[in-house]
Structure formats: structure tokens, C-alpha cells
Amino acid sequence: MIGVLVLGILNIIFGCIIVTLGSYYQADSHEQVLSEIAHPIVYRLIDFSLVFSSFVMGFDMVA
């Protein structure tokens, strides 16, 4: 339960950071923000982890 709480807090913090950077760069998607702030390899890893975690959460909600 502590891990879930920590991950929830981290999700809120990083979500706020991405929204703030998206506003700063006038971006339409997270890809534009990540390509501006991260190395291409790191950008691909973060993008993959976002897509994968969204798929897992969606699959869990359906189950």
C-alpha cells in the first residue's frame, strides 16, 4: 500500500510538470514536450513507458 501511495504522488507530481511544460512549449501532445526536454533515446523510453502503463491501466479497468 505504501508503494501505491508513493507512485500515486509521483504520478501527480510528474503530471503537473508535464502539463506546465506543455503550456510553456504550447504543445498539443506529450511527444512535443518530451522531444524538447529529453535526449532521443530517453524520449523513446519515456514514451514507451507512458503508452505501456496506459495500456496496463486500461486493461486492469476492463478486468
PDB file of N, CA, C, O and CB in Angstrom:
ATOM      1  N   MET A   1       0.813  -1.195   0.000  1.00  0.00           N
ATOM      2  CA  MET A   1       0.000   0.000   0.000  1.00  0.00           C
ATOM      3  C   MET A   1       0.860   1.263   0.000  1.00  0.00           C
ATOM      4  O   MET A   1       0.486   2.281  -0.583  1.00  0.00           O
ATOM      5  CB  MET A   1      -0.927  -0.004   1.197  1.00  0.00           C
ATOM      6  N   ILE A   2       2.000   1.185   0.653  1.00  0.00           N
ATOM      7  CA  ILE A   2       2.888   2.349   0.665  1.00  0.00           C
ATOM      8  C   ILE A   2       3.409   2.621  -0.744  1.00  0.00           C
ATOM      9  O   ILE A   2       3.518   3.775  -1.160  1.00  0.00           O
ATOM     10  CB  ILE A   2       4.069   2.131   1.646  1.00  0.00           C
ATOM     11  N   GLY A   3       3.728   1.560  -1.473  1.00  0.00           N
ATOM     12  CA  GLY A   3       4.193   1.717  -2.846  1.00  0.00           C
ATOM     13  C   GLY A   3       3.148   2.354  -3.744  1.00  0.00           C
ATOM     14  O   GLY A   3       3.475   3.189  -4.587  1.00  0.00           O
ATOM     15  N   VAL A   4       1.896   1.967  -3.568  1.00  0.00           N
ATOM     16  CA  VAL A   4       0.804   2.550  -4.356  1.00  0.00           C
ATOM     17  C   VAL A   4       0.671   4.034  -4.032  1.00  0.00           C
ATOM     18  O   VAL A   4       0.473   4.855  -4.927  1.00  0.00           O
ATOM     19  CB  VAL A   4      -0.536   1.812  -4.081  1.00  0.00           C
ATOM     20  N   LEU A   5       0.779   4.369  -2.767  1.00  0.00           N
ATOM     21  CA  LEU A   5       0.692   5.769  -2.354  1.00  0.00           C
ATOM     22  C   LEU A   5       1.842   6.593  -2.935  1.00  0.00           C
ATOM     23  O   LEU A   5       1.628   7.695  -3.441  1.00  0.00           O
ATOM     24  CB  LEU A   5       0.692   5.873  -0.826  1.00  0.00           C
ATOM     25  N   VAL A   6       3.054   6.058  -2.860  1.00  0.00           N
ATOM     26  CA  VAL A   6       4.221   6.765  -3.405  1.00  0.00           C
ATOM     27  C   VAL A   6       4.087   6.948  -4.911  1.00  0.00           C
ATOM     28  O   VAL A   6       4.346   8.035  -5.427  1.00  0.00           O
ATOM     29  CB  VAL A   6       5.519   6.001  -3.080  1.00  0.00           C
ATOM     30  N   LEU A   7       3.683   5.891  -5.624  1.00  0.00           N
ATOM     31  CA  LEU A   7       3.519   6.004  -7.074  1.00  0.00           C
ATOM     32  C   LEU A   7       2.398   6.981  -7.448  1.00  0.00           C
ATOM     33  O   LEU A   7       2.502   7.693  -8.446  1.00  0.00           O
ATOM     34  CB  LEU A   7       3.232   4.629  -7.676  1.00  0.00           C
ATOM     35  N   GLY A   8       1.339   7.013  -6.655  1.00  0.00           N
ATOM     36  CA  GLY A   8       0.268   7.980  -6.905  1.00  0.00           C
ATOM     37  C   GLY A   8       0.755   9.411  -6.755  1.00  0.00           C
ATOM     38  O   GLY A   8       0.428  10.275  -7.569  1.00  0.00           O
ATOM     39  N   ILE A   9       1.537   9.660  -5.713  1.00  0.00           N
ATOM     40  CA  ILE A   9       2.085  11.004  -5.502  1.00  0.00           C
ATOM     41  C   ILE A   9       3.058  11.378  -6.617  1.00  0.00           C
ATOM     42  O   ILE A   9       3.027  12.502  -7.119  1.00  0.00           O
ATOM     43  CB  ILE A   9       2.789  11.090  -4.137  1.00  0.00           C
ATOM     44  N   LEU A  10       3.925  10.436  -7.006  1.00  0.00           N
ATOM     45  CA  LEU A  10       4.861  10.707  -8.105  1.00  0.00           C
ATOM     46  C   LEU A  10       4.121  10.962  -9.411  1.00  0.00           C
ATOM     47  O   LEU A  10       4.532  11.811 -10.202  1.00  0.00           O
ATOM     48  CB  LEU A  10       5.835   9.537  -8.278  1.00  0.00           C
ATOM     49  N   ASN A  11       3.035  10.233  -9.643  1.00  0.00           N
ATOM     50  CA  ASN A  11       2.243  10.440 -10.857  1.00  0.00           C
ATOM     51  C   ASN A  11       1.660  11.844 -10.882  1.00  0.00           C
ATOM     52  O   ASN A  11       1.655  12.491 -11.929  1.00  0.00           O
ATOM     53  CB  ASN A  11       1.119   9.398 -10.955  1.00  0.00           C
ATOM     54  N   ILE A  12       1.171  12.319  -9.752  1.00  0.00           N
ATOM     55  CA  ILE A  12       0.637  13.679  -9.667  1.00  0.00           C
ATOM     56  C   ILE A  12       1.729  14.712  -9.920  1.00  0.00           C
ATOM     57  O   ILE A  12       1.522  15.669 -10.667  1.00  0.00           O
ATOM     58  CB  ILE A  12      -0.006  13.918  -8.296  1.00  0.00           C
ATOM     59  N   ILE A  13       2.888  14.520  -9.299  1.00  0.00           N
ATOM     60  CA  ILE A  13       3.996  15.485  -9.444  1.00  0.00           C
ATOM     61  C   ILE A  13       4.469  15.555 -10.890  1.00  0.00           C
ATOM     62  O   ILE A  13       4.578  16.641 -11.459  1.00  0.00           O
ATOM     63  CB  ILE A  13       5.176  15.102  -8.523  1.00  0.00           C
ATOM     64  N   PHE A  14       4.753  14.386 -11.491  1.00  0.00           N
ATOM     65  CA  PHE A  14       5.249  14.398 -12.865  1.00  0.00           C
ATOM     66  C   PHE A  14       4.173  14.827 -13.854  1.00  0.00           C
ATOM     67  O   PHE A  14       4.486  15.421 -14.885  1.00  0.00           O
ATOM     68  CB  PHE A  14       5.775  13.025 -13.242  1.00  0.00           C
ATOM     69  N   GLY A  15       2.909  14.537 -13.555  1.00  0.00           N
ATOM     70  CA  GLY A  15       1.817  15.022 -14.396  1.00  0.00           C
ATOM     71  C   GLY A  15       1.754  16.542 -14.405  1.00  0.00           C
ATOM     72  O   GLY A  15       1.563  17.157 -15.454  1.00  0.00           O
ATOM     73  N   CYS A  16       1.915  17.142 -13.232  1.00  0.00           N
ATOM     74  CA  CYS A  16       1.924  18.610 -13.151  1.00  0.00           C
ATOM     75  C   CYS A  16       3.112  19.199 -13.904  1.00  0.00           C
ATOM     76  O   CYS A  16       2.979  20.235 -14.556  1.00  0.00           O
ATOM     77  CB  CYS A  16       1.958  19.065 -11.685  1.00  0.00           C
ATOM     78  N   ILE A  17       4.259  18.557 -13.821  1.00  0.00           N
ATOM     79  CA  ILE A  17       5.440  19.040 -14.535  1.00  0.00           C
ATOM     80  C   ILE A  17       5.207  18.986 -16.042  1.00  0.00           C
ATOM     81  O   ILE A  17       5.509  19.949 -16.747  1.00  0.00           O
ATOM     82  CB  ILE A  17       6.684  18.209 -14.153  1.00  0.00           C
ATOM     83  N   ILE A  18       4.676  17.880 -16.540  1.00  0.00           N
ATOM     84  CA  ILE A  18       4.434  17.743 -17.984  1.00  0.00           C
ATOM     85  C   ILE A  18       3.385  18.752 -18.455  1.00  0.00           C
ATOM     86  O   ILE A  18       3.533  19.332 -19.531  1.00  0.00           O
ATOM     87  CB  ILE A  18       3.977  16.303 -18.322  1.00  0.00           C
ATOM     88  N   VAL A  19       2.330  18.970 -17.667  1.00  0.00           N
ATOM     89  CA  VAL A  19       1.302  19.951 -18.048  1.00  0.00           C
ATOM     90  C   VAL A  19       1.891  21.357 -18.088  1.00  0.00           C
ATOM     91  O   VAL A  19       1.581  22.135 -18.990  1.00  0.00           O
ATOM     92  CB  VAL A  19       0.110  19.903 -17.062  1.00  0.00           C
ATOM     93  N   THR A  20       2.744  21.686 -17.112  1.00  0.00           N
ATOM     94  CA  THR A  20       3.380  23.001 -17.085  1.00  0.00           C
ATOM     95  C   THR A  20       4.299  23.186 -18.289  1.00  0.00           C
ATOM     96  O   THR A  20       4.278  24.233 -18.936  1.00  0.00           O
ATOM     97  CB  THR A  20       4.169  23.186 -15.784  1.00  0.00           C
ATOM     98  N   LEU A  21       5.104  22.166 -18.586  1.00  0.00           N
ATOM     99  CA  LEU A  21       5.991  22.249 -19.758  1.00  0.00           C
ATOM    100  C   LEU A  21       5.189  22.288 -21.059  1.00  0.00           C
ATOM    101  O   LEU A  21       5.578  22.975 -22.004  1.00  0.00           O
ATOM    102  CB  LEU A  21       6.965  21.056 -19.778  1.00  0.00           C
ATOM    103  N   GLY A  22       4.083  21.563 -21.117  1.00  0.00           N
ATOM    104  CA  GLY A  22       3.222  21.610 -22.305  1.00  0.00           C
ATOM    105  C   GLY A  22       2.668  22.993 -22.534  1.00  0.00           C
ATOM    106  O   GLY A  22       2.556  23.440 -23.676  1.00  0.00           O
ATOM    107  N   SER A  23       2.320  23.674 -21.463  1.00  0.00           N
ATOM    108  CA  SER A  23       1.835  25.050 -21.575  1.00  0.00           C
ATOM    109  C   SER A  23       2.962  25.977 -22.035  1.00  0.00           C
ATOM    110  O   SER A  23       2.748  26.869 -22.856  1.00  0.00           O
ATOM    111  CB  SER A  23       1.259  25.534 -20.224  1.00  0.00           C
ATOM    112  N   TYR A  24       4.150  25.756 -21.502  1.00  0.00           N
ATOM    113  CA  TYR A  24       5.294  26.593 -21.862  1.00  0.00           C
ATOM    114  C   TYR A  24       5.645  26.445 -23.342  1.00  0.00           C
ATOM    115  O   TYR A  24       5.899  27.440 -24.020  1.00  0.00           O
ATOM    116  CB  TYR A  24       6.508  26.235 -20.996  1.00  0.00           C
ATOM    117  N   TYR A  25       5.661  25.218 -23.845  1.00  0.00           N
ATOM    118  CA  TYR A  25       6.025  24.965 -25.244  1.00  0.00           C
ATOM    119  C   TYR A  25       4.823  25.053 -26.192  1.00  0.00           C
ATOM    120  O   TYR A  25       4.980  24.849 -27.396  1.00  0.00           O
ATOM    121  CB  TYR A  25       6.669  23.592 -25.366  1.00  0.00           C
ATOM    122  N   GLN A  26       3.626  25.354 -25.672  1.00  0.00           N
ATOM    123  CA  GLN A  26       2.404  25.417 -26.482  1.00  0.00           C
ATOM    124  C   GLN A  26       2.220  24.123 -27.273  1.00  0.00           C
ATOM    125  O   GLN A  26       1.931  24.148 -28.469  1.00  0.00           O
ATOM    126  CB  GLN A  26       2.449  26.628 -27.443  1.00  0.00           C
ATOM    127  N   ALA A  27       2.392  23.003 -26.591  1.00  0.00           N
ATOM    128  CA  ALA A  27       2.366  21.692 -27.237  1.00  0.00           C
ATOM    129  C   ALA A  27       0.946  21.139 -27.297  1.00  0.00           C
ATOM    130  O   ALA A  27       0.104  21.439 -26.451  1.00  0.00           O
ATOM    131  CB  ALA A  27       3.281  20.712 -26.495  1.00  0.00           C
ATOM    132  N   ASP A  28       0.706  20.324 -28.320  1.00  0.00           N
ATOM    133  CA  ASP A  28      -0.577  19.645 -28.466  1.00  0.00           C
ATOM    134  C   ASP A  28      -0.538  18.218 -27.927  1.00  0.00           C
ATOM    135  O   ASP A  28      -1.588  17.618 -27.698  1.00  0.00           O
ATOM    136  CB  ASP A  28      -0.991  19.631 -29.921  1.00  0.00           C
ATOM    137  N   SER A  29       0.661  17.668 -27.722  1.00  0.00           N
ATOM    138  CA  SER A  29       0.775  16.308 -27.203  1.00  0.00           C
ATOM    139  C   SER A  29       2.041  16.185 -26.349  1.00  0.00           C
ATOM    140  O   SER A  29       2.919  17.047 -26.377  1.00  0.00           O
ATOM    141  CB  SER A  29       0.795  15.275 -28.364  1.00  0.00           C
ATOM    142  N   HIS A  30       2.104  15.096 -25.597  1.00  0.00           N
ATOM    143  CA  HIS A  30       3.266  14.878 -24.739  1.00  0.00           C
ATOM    144  C   HIS A  30       4.538  14.652 -25.550  1.00  0.00           C
ATOM    145  O   HIS A  30       5.640  14.906 -25.064  1.00  0.00           O
ATOM    146  CB  HIS A  30       3.023  13.691 -23.821  1.00  0.00           C
ATOM    147  N   GLU A  31       4.388  14.175 -26.783  1.00  0.00           N
ATOM    148  CA  GLU A  31       5.557  13.900 -27.633  1.00  0.00           C
ATOM    149  C   GLU A  31       6.341  15.171 -27.922  1.00  0.00           C
ATOM    150  O   GLU A  31       7.572  15.148 -27.944  1.00  0.00           O
ATOM    151  CB  GLU A  31       5.122  13.249 -28.950  1.00  0.00           C
ATOM    152  N   GLN A  32       5.651  16.268 -28.142  1.00  0.00           N
ATOM    153  CA  GLN A  32       6.332  17.532 -28.424  1.00  0.00           C
ATOM    154  C   GLN A  32       7.139  17.995 -27.220  1.00  0.00           C
ATOM    155  O   GLN A  32       8.256  18.488 -27.370  1.00  0.00           O
ATOM    156  CB  GLN A  32       5.319  18.610 -28.824  1.00  0.00           C
ATOM    157  N   VAL A  33       6.578  17.838 -26.031  1.00  0.00           N
ATOM    158  CA  VAL A  33       7.280  18.251 -24.821  1.00  0.00           C
ATOM    159  C   VAL A  33       8.494  17.359 -24.586  1.00  0.00           C
ATOM    160  O   VAL A  33       9.587  17.859 -24.322  1.00  0.00           O
ATOM    161  CB  VAL A  33       6.337  18.209 -23.603  1.00  0.00           C
ATOM    162  N   LEU A  34       8.313  16.055 -24.678  1.00  0.00           N
ATOM    163  CA  LEU A  34       9.419  15.134 -24.427  1.00  0.00           C
ATOM    164  C   LEU A  34      10.546  15.304 -25.432  1.00  0.00           C
ATOM    165  O   LEU A  34      11.718  15.185 -25.074  1.00  0.00           O
ATOM    166  CB  LEU A  34       8.924  13.706 -24.454  1.00  0.00           C
ATOM    167  N   SER A  35      10.208  15.579 -26.684  1.00  0.00           N
ATOM    168  CA  SER A  35      11.263  15.767 -27.684  1.00  0.00           C
ATOM    169  C   SER A  35      12.065  17.035 -27.423  1.00  0.00           C
ATOM    170  O   SER A  35      13.229  17.122 -27.815  1.00  0.00           O
ATOM    171  CB  SER A  35      10.661  15.816 -29.084  1.00  0.00           C
ATOM    172  N   GLU A  36      11.457  18.019 -26.765  1.00  0.00           N
ATOM    173  CA  GLU A  36      12.163  19.260 -26.443  1.00  0.00           C
ATOM    174  C   GLU A  36      13.076  19.126 -25.228  1.00  0.00           C
ATOM    175  O   GLU A  36      14.127  19.766 -25.176  1.00  0.00           O
ATOM    176  CB  GLU A  36      11.167  20.366 -26.200  1.00  0.00           C
ATOM    177  N   ILE A  37      12.691  18.304 -24.251  1.00  0.00           N
ATOM    178  CA  ILE A  37      13.416  18.291 -22.985  1.00  0.00           C
ATOM    179  C   ILE A  37      14.299  17.075 -22.776  1.00  0.00           C
ATOM    180  O   ILE A  37      15.095  17.053 -21.838  1.00  0.00           O
ATOM    181  CB  ILE A  37      12.455  18.377 -21.871  1.00  0.00           C
ATOM    182  N   ALA A  38      14.180  16.056 -23.631  1.00  0.00           N
ATOM    183  CA  ALA A  38      14.914  14.818 -23.380  1.00  0.00           C
ATOM    184  C   ALA A  38      15.729  14.397 -24.596  1.00  0.00           C
ATOM    185  O   ALA A  38      15.413  14.752 -25.731  1.00  0.00           O
ATOM    186  CB  ALA A  38      13.951  13.703 -22.988  1.00  0.00           C
ATOM    187  N   HIS A  39      16.779  13.635 -24.333  1.00  0.00           N
ATOM    188  CA  HIS A  39      17.583  13.004 -25.381  1.00  0.00           C
ATOM    189  C   HIS A  39      16.681  12.034 -26.150  1.00  0.00           C
ATOM    190  O   HIS A  39      15.764  11.464 -25.558  1.00  0.00           O
ATOM    191  CB  HIS A  39      18.836  12.258 -24.773  1.00  0.00           C
ATOM    192  N   PRO A  40      16.914  11.830 -27.452  1.00  0.00           N
ATOM    193  CA  PRO A  40      16.027  10.957 -28.233  1.00  0.00           C
ATOM    194  C   PRO A  40      15.849   9.545 -27.659  1.00  0.00           C
ATOM    195  O   PRO A  40      14.754   8.988 -27.739  1.00  0.00           O
ATOM    196  CB  PRO A  40      16.554  10.847 -29.627  1.00  0.00           C
ATOM    197  N   ILE A  41      16.887   8.970 -27.093  1.00  0.00           N
ATOM    198  CA  ILE A  41      16.755   7.627 -26.518  1.00  0.00           C
ATOM    199  C   ILE A  41      15.887   7.676 -25.263  1.00  0.00           C
ATOM    200  O   ILE A  41      15.008   6.834 -25.076  1.00  0.00           O
ATOM    201  CB  ILE A  41      18.149   7.033 -26.187  1.00  0.00           C
ATOM    202  N   VAL A  42      16.136   8.654 -24.413  1.00  0.00           N
ATOM    203  CA  VAL A  42      15.338   8.812 -23.192  1.00  0.00           C
ATOM    204  C   VAL A  42      13.892   9.132 -23.556  1.00  0.00           C
ATOM    205  O   VAL A  42      12.960   8.639 -22.920  1.00  0.00           O
ATOM    206  CB  VAL A  42      15.929   9.927 -22.285  1.00  0.00           C
ATOM    207  N   TYR A  43      13.713   9.957 -24.579  1.00  0.00           N
ATOM    208  CA  TYR A  43      12.373  10.312 -25.049  1.00  0.00           C
ATOM    209  C   TYR A  43      11.609   9.055 -25.453  1.00  0.00           C
ATOM    210  O   TYR A  43      10.446   8.898 -25.082  1.00  0.00           O
ATOM    211  CB  TYR A  43      12.453  11.299 -26.237  1.00  0.00           C
ATOM    212  N   ARG A  44      12.242   8.161 -26.205  1.00  0.00           N
ATOM    213  CA  ARG A  44      11.582   6.924 -26.643  1.00  0.00           C
ATOM    214  C   ARG A  44      11.246   6.019 -25.456  1.00  0.00           C
ATOM    215  O   ARG A  44      10.180   5.404 -25.430  1.00  0.00           O
ATOM    216  CB  ARG A  44      12.477   6.168 -27.638  1.00  0.00           C
ATOM    217  N   LEU A  45      12.144   5.935 -24.479  1.00  0.00           N
ATOM    218  CA  LEU A  45      11.883   5.110 -23.298  1.00  0.00           C
ATOM    219  C   LEU A  45      10.701   5.656 -22.493  1.00  0.00           C
ATOM    220  O   LEU A  45       9.838   4.894 -22.056  1.00  0.00           O
ATOM    221  CB  LEU A  45      13.136   5.038 -22.410  1.00  0.00           C
ATOM    222  N   ILE A  46      10.665   6.964 -22.303  1.00  0.00           N
ATOM    223  CA  ILE A  46       9.560   7.573 -21.557  1.00  0.00           C
ATOM    224  C   ILE A  46       8.252   7.409 -22.327  1.00  0.00           C
ATOM    225  O   ILE A  46       7.219   7.099 -21.734  1.00  0.00           O
ATOM    226  CB  ILE A  46       9.840   9.072 -21.286  1.00  0.00           C
ATOM    227  N   ASP A  47       8.289   7.611 -23.626  1.00  0.00           N
ATOM    228  CA  ASP A  47       7.088   7.479 -24.444  1.00  0.00           C
ATOM    229  C   ASP A  47       6.565   6.046 -24.385  1.00  0.00           C
ATOM    230  O   ASP A  47       5.364   5.825 -24.230  1.00  0.00           O
ATOM    231  CB  ASP A  47       7.376   7.888 -25.903  1.00  0.00           C
ATOM    232  N   PHE A  48       7.476   5.069 -24.509  1.00  0.00           N
ATOM    233  CA  PHE A  48       7.065   3.668 -24.430  1.00  0.00           C
ATOM    234  C   PHE A  48       6.464   3.351 -23.065  1.00  0.00           C
ATOM    235  O   PHE A  48       5.446   2.664 -22.982  1.00  0.00           O
ATOM    236  CB  PHE A  48       8.255   2.744 -24.709  1.00  0.00           C
ATOM    237  N   SER A  49       7.086   3.846 -21.994  1.00  0.00           N
ATOM    238  CA  SER A  49       6.568   3.558 -20.657  1.00  0.00           C
ATOM    239  C   SER A  49       5.196   4.200 -20.447  1.00  0.00           C
ATOM    240  O   SER A  49       4.343   3.614 -19.781  1.00  0.00           O
ATOM    241  CB  SER A  49       7.551   4.054 -19.586  1.00  0.00           C
ATOM    242  N   LEU A  50       4.969   5.387 -20.999  1.00  0.00           N
ATOM    243  CA  LEU A  50       3.651   6.025 -20.892  1.00  0.00           C
ATOM    244  C   LEU A  50       2.581   5.227 -21.628  1.00  0.00           C
ATOM    245  O   LEU A  50       1.491   5.003 -21.102  1.00  0.00           O
ATOM    246  CB  LEU A  50       3.705   7.453 -21.444  1.00  0.00           C
ATOM    247  N   VAL A  51       2.899   4.799 -22.848  1.00  0.00           N
ATOM    248  CA  VAL A  51       1.932   4.026 -23.629  1.00  0.00           C
ATOM    249  C   VAL A  51       1.671   2.677 -22.960  1.00  0.00           C
ATOM    250  O   VAL A  51       0.523   2.243 -22.866  1.00  0.00           O
ATOM    251  CB  VAL A  51       2.440   3.822 -25.076  1.00  0.00           C
ATOM    252  N   PHE A  52       2.723   2.020 -22.500  1.00  0.00           N
ATOM    253  CA  PHE A  52       2.573   0.715 -21.860  1.00  0.00           C
ATOM    254  C   PHE A  52       1.768   0.818 -20.568  1.00  0.00           C
ATOM    255  O   PHE A  52       0.885  -0.005 -20.322  1.00  0.00           O
ATOM    256  CB  PHE A  52       3.943   0.105 -21.573  1.00  0.00           C
ATOM    257  N   SER A  53       2.064   1.821 -19.741  1.00  0.00           N
ATOM    258  CA  SER A  53       1.336   1.956 -18.480  1.00  0.00           C
ATOM    259  C   SER A  53      -0.127   2.310 -18.734  1.00  0.00           C
ATOM    260  O   SER A  53      -1.003   1.856 -17.999  1.00  0.00           O
ATOM    261  CB  SER A  53       1.993   3.024 -17.591  1.00  0.00           C
ATOM    262  N   SER A  54      -0.405   3.107 -19.755  1.00  0.00           N
ATOM    263  CA  SER A  54      -1.799   3.415 -20.094  1.00  0.00           C
ATOM    264  C   SER A  54      -2.543   2.155 -20.537  1.00  0.00           C
ATOM    265  O   SER A  54      -3.701   1.944 -20.177  1.00  0.00           O
ATOM    266  CB  SER A  54      -1.861   4.484 -21.203  1.00  0.00           C
ATOM    267  N   PHE A  55      -1.861   1.327 -21.323  1.00  0.00           N
ATOM    268  CA  PHE A  55      -2.472   0.054 -21.761  1.00  0.00           C
ATOM    269  C   PHE A  55      -2.753  -0.837 -20.565  1.00  0.00           C
ATOM    270  O   PHE A  55      -3.837  -1.411 -20.468  1.00  0.00           O
ATOM    271  CB  PHE A  55      -1.552  -0.686 -22.765  1.00  0.00           C
ATOM    272  N   VAL A  56      -1.804  -0.962 -19.659  1.00  0.00           N
ATOM    273  CA  VAL A  56      -1.971  -1.825 -18.485  1.00  0.00           C
ATOM    274  C   VAL A  56      -3.102  -1.316 -17.601  1.00  0.00           C
ATOM    275  O   VAL A  56      -3.923  -2.104 -17.132  1.00  0.00           O
ATOM    276  CB  VAL A  56      -0.661  -1.903 -17.677  1.00  0.00           C
ATOM    277  N   MET A  57      -3.153  -0.010 -17.371  1.00  0.00           N
ATOM    278  CA  MET A  57      -4.233   0.541 -16.540  1.00  0.00           C
ATOM    279  C   MET A  57      -5.593   0.331 -17.199  1.00  0.00           C
ATOM    280  O   MET A  57      -6.565   0.005 -16.519  1.00  0.00           O
ATOM    281  CB  MET A  57      -4.001   2.041 -16.281  1.00  0.00           C
ATOM    282  N   GLY A  58      -5.669   0.513 -18.514  1.00  0.00           N
ATOM    283  CA  GLY A  58      -6.915   0.289 -19.221  1.00  0.00           C
ATOM    284  C   GLY A  58      -7.337  -1.177 -19.180  1.00  0.00           C
ATOM    285  O   GLY A  58      -8.512  -1.487 -18.986  1.00  0.00           O
ATOM    286  N   PHE A  59      -6.380  -2.064 -19.361  1.00  0.00           N
ATOM    287  CA  PHE A  59      -6.659  -3.496 -19.292  1.00  0.00           C
ATOM    288  C   PHE A  59      -7.137  -3.884 -17.899  1.00  0.00           C
ATOM    289  O   PHE A  59      -8.053  -4.694 -17.758  1.00  0.00           O
ATOM    290  CB  PHE A  59      -5.413  -4.308 -19.671  1.00  0.00           C
ATOM    291  N   ASP A  60      -6.523  -3.311 -16.875  1.00  0.00           N
ATOM    292  CA  ASP A  60      -6.921  -3.591 -15.490  1.00  0.00           C
ATOM    293  C   ASP A  60      -8.333  -3.078 -15.212  1.00  0.00           C
ATOM    294  O   ASP A  60      -9.100  -3.740 -14.513  1.00  0.00           O
ATOM    295  CB  ASP A  60      -5.924  -2.950 -14.504  1.00  0.00           C
ATOM    296  N   MET A  61      -8.683  -1.924 -15.745  1.00  0.00           N
ATOM    297  CA  MET A  61     -10.007  -1.378 -15.525  1.00  0.00           C
ATOM    298  C   MET A  61     -11.085  -2.236 -16.200  1.00  0.00           C
ATOM    299  O   MET A  61     -12.184  -2.396 -15.671  1.00  0.00           O
ATOM    300  CB  MET A  61     -10.071   0.056 -16.039  1.00  0.00           C
ATOM    301  N   VAL A  62     -10.758  -2.778 -17.361  1.00  0.00           N
ATOM    302  CA  VAL A  62     -11.728  -3.641 -18.050  1.00  0.00           C
ATOM    303  C   VAL A  62     -11.921  -4.934 -17.264  1.00  0.00           C
ATOM    304  O   VAL A  62     -13.031  -5.454 -17.158  1.00  0.00           O
ATOM    305  CB  VAL A  62     -11.260  -3.954 -19.500  1.00  0.00           C
ATOM    306  N   ALA A  63     -10.812  -5.444 -16.713  1.00  0.00           N
ATOM    307  CA  ALA A  63     -10.898  -6.707 -15.946  1.00  0.00           C
ATOM    308  C   ALA A  63     -11.678  -6.473 -14.686  1.00  0.00           C
ATOM    309  O   ALA A  63     -11.870  -7.399 -13.897  1.00  0.00           O
ATOM    310  CB  ALA A  63      -9.492  -7.266 -15.607  1.00  0.00           C
TER     311      ALA A  63
END
